[in-house]
């Protein structure tokens, strides 16, 4: 009895993603699944949870922020980038009733940030560009999904969030966009598709299937923004107005090209500079173009 079950289980591709609109691509994988294969999408609340699920084999691959990946890779964890996933999808949003209109105006304010996220690295770099540090704000530890409600309640003055958070705050009138923070050396780079070294070594064909679906699903979703809206409403439980605000701020992608590699290296360098990691991982080992 065990052999048939194991065989059936092999036909289930488990892919992780974050509960964010820029993690929506796996919900389109089913359209491009090889005959006989099923897709199980496993949503995670935090980038670190998603990365850890890859390492434990709970999922075959996961879409999550590059910051969580670099933190793991720098610590010697056997995790590898196998494809790009998302550019943009970030936003600095302030209380609409506040006088916060620029990053400089965040001085002394309560600003929600998700530790270990791409957004954390980005806001530190934006503060630096304005001659400030994290000591100039009151950082509040908060998950992305909790940020819009906390802003609406007045628990925080601003947040460095991930879509659909900014879209929610803008659509319901509680938030004002300070900026989409893409002016740092890492540009709009945000999320990646990761896999474990074990998966790459022991099951490259399975991984190739997933990456091929990822490519096709990415191109399809970007060509059908209305379907992105519908799927996001269904899977994230958000209202159309907030999703429609969020979609233009999301660029789904899959290519590992020179631009991606340069931005990833710049990102790694920033994390070392900000003492988030002691040393940068070997990026030649941390990124593979094997499945491109």
C-alpha positions, 0 to 999 in steps of 0.5 A: 500500500505504501508504494502507490501512496508514495508515487501519488505524493510525488505528483503533488508539487508543494510550493510556498509563497507569502500572503501578499499580492506579489506572491500570487504567482503560484496560484497560476501554476495549476494552469501550466501543471504537467499532466497528472501533477497537482499543485499545493500552495502553502501560504506563509506569514513571514519571509523567514517562515517560507525560507525555513520551510524550504530548508526542512522540505515542507515545500519544494520551493518558496517565493519570499523576500531576498533579505530572508534568503541572504540572512540564511545563506550568509549563516551557511544555510543550504538555500539557493535562488533558482528564479526571480519572483517579484520586483516592486510591491513595497510602499512607505505609507503614513497616516492620512491625517498626519503631517508626514509627506517625506521620509525625513518627516518620519523623524521621531515617528512610530514606524512599523517594520517587519524584521528580516524583510526586504523592506527593513533593508530598504528603509534603512537605506532610505533613512541613510540617504536622508542623513538619518538612521533607525535611531531617528525613528521609533521602529515598531515590529509588526507583520505586513498583514497587521500594518494597515489596521494598526495605521487605521487605529492610530497605533502607528504613524507610518509603515514600510509595507508590502502590497496589498497593505499600501493598496488597502490604506490608500483605498480606504483613505486611512493612509497617504503614500509617502513613496514607493522606495525604489531609489536605493542601489537595489532598485525594485528587487524584492522577492525570489524563488528559493529551493534547498541544495538538497532539492537541486542535487537530488531532484533537479527534474522536479525542480525544473518542472516547478521553475518552468511553471513559474516562468509561464505563470509569471508571464501569464499573470502579468499579461492578465492583470484583471485575473491577478485582481480576481485571484488576489481577491479570492486568495487574500480576501481583499476588496477590489478597490485595494487590490486595484491600487496594489496591482500597478505596484507589482511586477512579477518576474522570473529571469535571473539576468545580469541586472538581477545578479548585480542588484542581489550583490548590491543588496548583500553588500548593504546587509553587511554594511548595516551589520545584519550579516557578518559576511556576504554569502558567496553569490556565485554559489547562492544563485543558480542559473541552472533552471533558466 
